[in-house]
Amino acid sequence: MSNRKLRKGIKRICNLPFNKYLLKYVLNKLRFLLLKITRSLSVAYPSTVMIELGNHCNLSCTTCPREYDYGRAMDKGFMPVDEARKVIDELWPYLDSIGLTGMGETFMYEDLEEVVDYIRSKNRGIIISVSTNAVLPGFIKKVSPLINKIDTIQISIDGLGDTYERIRLNAGFNRLSQNLDELAAICNGSDTILMLNMVVTKENYHQMAEMVKFSQEKGITYMDFTLFNLASVTGIDAEYYEFYNSPEFINSLCELKRESALRKKVKVTLRDFNGEKGFRRCPFPWTHFYIC
């Protein structure tokens, strides 16, 4: 177990409600285990939920479903605060963690701090996370009041220099780099953890090892790598996934592992790019709800 997960687990346990809601929480956990053991298609209340507070974005990234048929067809907007409260009211007794990011830039949601404060008023042990591109105009001013209130801020980066700008259209790498310096300084010594996330594609895989070095230089402790998810991306054949088994990619993965071993200050999540996939092996339908 990573230090980050251990830290979150301790926070959650220390803040369990010792009242009628604890019974609800425990019974729901037991129901989840029973349904899992019996391989049921029924679900318990989720332990993790993602609430899409808004799906507007200031960027146009080639790795995002927004830029394909799925994203072009979806309605755009922001969730009213009252609706967000309604969802939280129903789910909070069962939750371990909650994400406040969907198909948009989180910090475009003007009432983000109000929603975060509402979650914390229900139970301070619920782990709150957000994802951001960190290049929204006025980003530092928007994020500063939420330091120590949000547990994890994940920054989507998907490359360095020109590679970054070819994937994350309308963004500037120099602006991102400057914002990361300021954000890391603000979060230093706080209860808010920073994590970089790179969606690995054919265009950027060669920078995986370099990304770990970049993370350490910026003083960001956690680095996450995920594969390019084609579930909602149209026009790209599923054969794309074969790339993750290619000699070129495997060599870069080995280079990443070597670099990770040298960069002790950075905790790297090495995803299983080659593991067996399938509906029955994926826990998300039973544990992670996504609310638009």
C-alpha positions as CSV (number, residue, x, y, z in Angstrom):
1,M,0.0,0.0,0.0
2,S,1.4,3.4,-0.9
3,N,1.9,6.2,1.7
4,R,-0.9,8.2,0.0
5,K,-3.4,5.4,0.3
6,L,-2.3,4.7,3.9
7,R,-2.7,8.3,4.8
8,K,-6.2,8.4,3.3
9,G,-7.2,5.2,5.0
10,I,-6.1,6.5,8.4
11,K,-8.0,9.7,7.9
12,R,-11.1,7.8,6.8
13,I,-11.0,5.5,9.8
14,C,-10.4,8.2,12.3
15,N,-13.4,10.1,11.1
16,L,-16.0,7.4,10.9
17,P,-19.3,8.6,12.5
18,F,-19.9,6.8,15.8
19,N,-23.7,7.0,15.5
20,K,-26.5,5.5,13.4
21,Y,-24.6,6.3,10.2
22,L,-21.8,4.0,11.2
23,L,-24.2,1.1,11.1
24,K,-25.3,2.1,7.6
25,Y,-21.7,2.3,6.5
26,V,-20.8,-1.1,7.9
27,L,-23.9,-2.9,6.6
28,N,-23.3,-1.4,3.2
29,K,-19.7,-2.7,3.2
30,L,-21.0,-6.2,4.1
31,R,-23.6,-6.1,1.4
32,F,-20.9,-5.1,-1.1
33,L,-18.7,-8.1,-0.1
34,L,-21.7,-10.5,-0.3
35,L,-22.6,-9.2,-3.8
36,K,-18.9,-9.5,-4.9
37,I,-18.5,-13.0,-3.6
38,T,-21.7,-14.2,-5.3
39,R,-20.6,-12.4,-8.5
40,S,-23.9,-10.5,-8.5
41,L,-24.8,-7.9,-11.0
42,S,-26.6,-6.0,-8.3
43,V,-24.7,-3.2,-6.5
44,A,-24.5,-1.7,-3.0
45,Y,-24.2,2.0,-2.4
46,P,-20.9,3.1,-3.9
47,S,-17.9,3.7,-1.7
48,T,-16.5,6.0,-4.4
49,V,-18.4,8.5,-6.5
50,M,-17.5,11.0,-9.2
51,I,-19.8,14.0,-9.5
52,E,-19.5,16.0,-12.7
53,L,-20.1,19.5,-11.5
54,G,-19.5,20.9,-14.9
55,N,-18.4,19.7,-18.4
56,H,-17.2,23.0,-19.9
57,C,-13.4,23.1,-20.6
58,N,-10.9,25.7,-21.7
59,L,-8.9,23.1,-23.7
60,S,-9.3,20.7,-26.6
61,C,-7.2,17.7,-25.8
62,T,-6.7,14.8,-28.3
63,T,-7.0,12.3,-25.4
64,C,-10.4,13.5,-24.3
65,P,-13.8,12.1,-25.4
66,R,-15.1,15.6,-25.5
67,E,-13.3,16.0,-28.8
68,Y,-15.0,13.0,-30.4
69,D,-18.6,12.1,-31.3
70,Y,-19.5,11.3,-27.7
71,G,-18.4,14.6,-26.4
72,R,-19.8,16.6,-29.3
73,A,-23.3,15.1,-28.7
74,M,-23.4,15.6,-25.0
75,D,-25.2,18.5,-23.3
76,K,-23.0,21.1,-21.8
77,G,-23.6,22.9,-18.5
78,F,-23.0,23.1,-14.8
79,M,-24.8,21.2,-12.0
80,P,-26.8,23.5,-9.7
81,V,-25.4,23.6,-6.2
82,D,-28.8,22.4,-4.8
83,E,-28.5,19.3,-7.1
84,A,-25.0,18.6,-5.9
85,R,-26.2,18.9,-2.3
86,K,-29.0,16.4,-3.0
87,V,-26.6,13.8,-4.4
88,I,-24.3,14.3,-1.4
89,D,-27.1,14.0,1.1
90,E,-28.1,10.6,-0.3
91,L,-24.7,9.1,-0.6
92,W,-22.4,10.5,2.1
93,P,-23.0,7.9,4.8
94,Y,-21.6,5.2,2.5
95,L,-18.7,7.1,0.9
96,D,-15.0,6.7,1.4
97,S,-14.1,9.1,-1.3
98,I,-15.6,11.6,-3.8
99,G,-14.2,13.1,-7.0
100,L,-15.5,16.4,-8.2
101,T,-14.3,16.2,-11.8
102,G,-16.1,15.0,-14.9
103,M,-15.7,15.8,-18.6
104,G,-14.6,19.4,-18.0
105,E,-12.2,21.7,-16.2
106,T,-13.1,21.5,-12.5
107,F,-12.1,25.1,-11.6
108,M,-14.5,26.6,-14.1
109,Y,-17.3,25.7,-11.6
110,E,-17.8,28.9,-9.6
111,D,-19.3,27.2,-6.6
112,L,-16.6,24.5,-6.1
113,E,-15.6,25.7,-2.6
114,E,-19.2,25.7,-1.4
115,V,-19.6,22.1,-2.5
116,V,-16.3,21.0,-0.9
117,D,-17.4,22.7,2.3
118,Y,-20.7,20.9,2.2
119,I,-19.0,17.5,1.9
120,R,-16.7,18.3,4.8
121,S,-19.7,19.4,6.9
122,K,-21.2,15.9,6.4
123,N,-18.0,14.1,7.3
124,R,-14.4,15.3,7.4
125,G,-13.1,11.9,6.7
126,I,-14.5,11.6,3.2
127,I,-11.5,11.9,0.8
128,I,-12.1,14.7,-1.7
129,S,-10.2,14.8,-5.0
130,V,-10.3,16.9,-8.2
131,S,-8.5,16.8,-11.5
132,T,-7.5,19.9,-13.4
133,N,-5.5,21.1,-16.4
134,A,-4.0,23.8,-14.2
135,V,-3.9,26.4,-17.1
136,L,-7.2,28.1,-16.6
137,P,-6.7,31.8,-16.4
138,G,-6.5,32.9,-12.8
139,F,-5.9,29.2,-11.8
140,I,-3.7,29.9,-8.7
141,K,-6.3,32.4,-7.4
142,K,-9.1,29.9,-7.8
143,V,-7.3,26.9,-6.2
144,S,-5.6,28.7,-3.3
145,P,-8.8,28.8,-1.0
146,L,-9.2,25.0,-1.4
147,I,-5.8,24.0,-0.2
148,N,-6.2,21.9,3.0
149,K,-9.8,21.3,2.0
150,I,-9.2,19.0,-1.0
151,D,-7.1,15.9,-0.3
152,T,-5.7,15.3,-3.8
153,I,-5.3,17.7,-6.8
154,Q,-4.5,15.7,-9.9
155,I,-2.9,17.7,-12.7
156,S,-3.4,16.3,-16.3
157,I,-0.2,16.8,-18.2
158,D,0.1,14.2,-21.1
159,G,3.6,15.3,-22.2
160,L,6.4,17.9,-22.0
161,G,7.2,20.9,-24.1
162,D,6.0,20.6,-27.7
163,T,4.5,17.2,-27.2
164,Y,2.3,18.6,-24.4
165,E,1.1,21.4,-26.7
166,R,0.3,19.0,-29.6
167,I,-1.9,16.9,-27.3
168,R,-3.4,19.5,-25.0
169,L,-4.5,22.0,-27.6
170,N,-5.0,25.7,-26.5
171,A,-2.6,25.1,-23.6
172,G,0.9,26.5,-23.1
173,F,3.5,24.4,-21.5
174,N,5.4,27.4,-20.0
175,R,2.2,28.6,-18.3
176,L,1.6,25.1,-16.9
177,S,5.2,24.9,-15.6
178,Q,4.9,28.3,-13.9
179,N,1.5,27.3,-12.3
180,L,3.0,24.0,-11.0
181,D,5.8,25.9,-9.3
182,E,3.3,28.2,-7.6
183,L,0.9,25.4,-6.7
184,A,3.7,23.2,-5.3
185,A,4.9,26.1,-3.1
186,I,1.3,26.7,-1.8
187,C,0.7,23.0,-1.0
188,N,4.1,22.5,0.7
189,G,3.4,21.5,4.3
190,S,-0.4,21.4,3.7
191,D,-2.8,18.5,3.8
192,T,-3.3,18.6,0.0
193,I,-1.4,16.1,-2.1
194,L,-0.4,16.9,-5.7
195,M,-0.3,14.2,-8.4
196,L,0.6,14.5,-12.1
197,N,-1.3,12.2,-14.5
198,M,-0.2,11.3,-17.9
199,V,-2.4,9.6,-20.4
200,V,0.0,7.5,-22.4
201,T,-0.3,7.5,-26.1
202,K,1.8,6.8,-29.2
203,E,2.6,10.5,-29.3
204,N,4.1,10.8,-25.8
205,Y,5.1,7.3,-24.4
206,H,8.8,8.1,-25.0
207,Q,8.6,10.9,-22.3
208,M,7.4,8.6,-19.5
209,A,10.8,8.4,-17.8
210,E,11.4,12.1,-18.4
211,M,8.1,12.9,-16.7
212,V,9.2,11.3,-13.5
213,K,12.3,13.6,-13.5
214,F,10.0,16.6,-14.2
215,S,7.8,15.7,-11.3
216,Q,10.7,15.6,-8.9
217,E,12.0,18.9,-10.2
218,K,8.6,20.5,-9.5
219,G,8.4,19.0,-6.0
220,I,5.4,16.9,-6.8
221,T,5.5,13.6,-5.0
222,Y,3.1,11.5,-7.0
223,M,3.1,10.5,-10.7
224,D,0.3,8.4,-12.3
225,F,0.3,6.8,-15.8
226,T,-2.9,5.6,-17.5
227,L,-3.5,4.1,-20.9
228,F,-5.5,5.9,-23.6
229,N,-9.1,4.8,-22.9
230,L,-11.0,4.4,-26.1
231,A,-14.4,3.6,-24.5
232,S,-15.9,6.9,-25.5
233,V,-13.4,7.8,-28.3
234,T,-14.8,7.3,-31.8
235,G,-12.8,6.9,-35.0
236,I,-9.9,5.1,-33.4
237,D,-9.9,1.3,-33.7
238,A,-9.5,-0.9,-30.6
239,E,-6.4,-2.3,-32.3
240,Y,-4.7,0.8,-30.9
241,Y,-4.3,-1.2,-27.6
242,E,-1.9,-3.5,-29.3
243,F,0.7,-0.7,-29.1
244,Y,1.0,-1.3,-25.4
245,N,2.5,-4.7,-26.2
246,S,4.9,-3.4,-28.8
247,P,8.7,-3.7,-28.2
248,E,9.0,0.1,-28.4
249,F,6.5,0.7,-25.6
250,I,7.9,-2.1,-23.4
251,N,11.4,-0.6,-23.7
252,S,10.0,2.8,-22.6
253,L,8.2,1.1,-19.8
254,C,11.5,-0.5,-18.6
255,E,13.2,2.9,-18.9
256,L,10.4,4.4,-16.7
257,K,10.9,1.7,-14.1
258,R,14.7,2.4,-14.0
259,E,14.1,6.1,-13.7
260,S,11.5,5.6,-11.0
261,A,14.0,3.6,-8.9
262,L,16.4,6.5,-9.0
263,R,13.8,9.2,-8.1
264,K,13.0,8.1,-4.6
265,K,11.1,11.3,-3.9
266,V,8.5,10.5,-6.5
267,K,6.0,7.7,-5.9
268,V,5.0,6.3,-9.3
269,T,1.9,4.4,-10.0
270,L,3.0,1.8,-12.6
271,R,-0.2,0.7,-14.2
272,D,-0.7,-2.8,-15.6
273,F,-0.8,-2.0,-19.3
274,N,-0.7,-5.6,-20.3
275,G,-2.9,-7.3,-17.8
276,E,-6.0,-9.3,-18.7
277,K,-8.9,-7.0,-19.3
278,G,-12.6,-7.8,-19.2
279,F,-16.0,-6.9,-17.6
280,R,-15.6,-9.3,-14.7
281,R,-12.1,-8.1,-13.8
282,C,-13.1,-4.4,-13.7
283,P,-14.4,-3.3,-10.3
284,F,-15.8,0.1,-11.4
285,P,-19.4,-0.9,-12.2
286,W,-19.7,-2.1,-8.6
287,T,-17.7,0.5,-6.7
288,H,-17.4,3.8,-8.7
289,F,-20.5,5.7,-9.7
290,Y,-20.3,8.6,-12.2
291,I,-23.1,11.2,-11.8
292,C,-23.5,13.8,-14.6
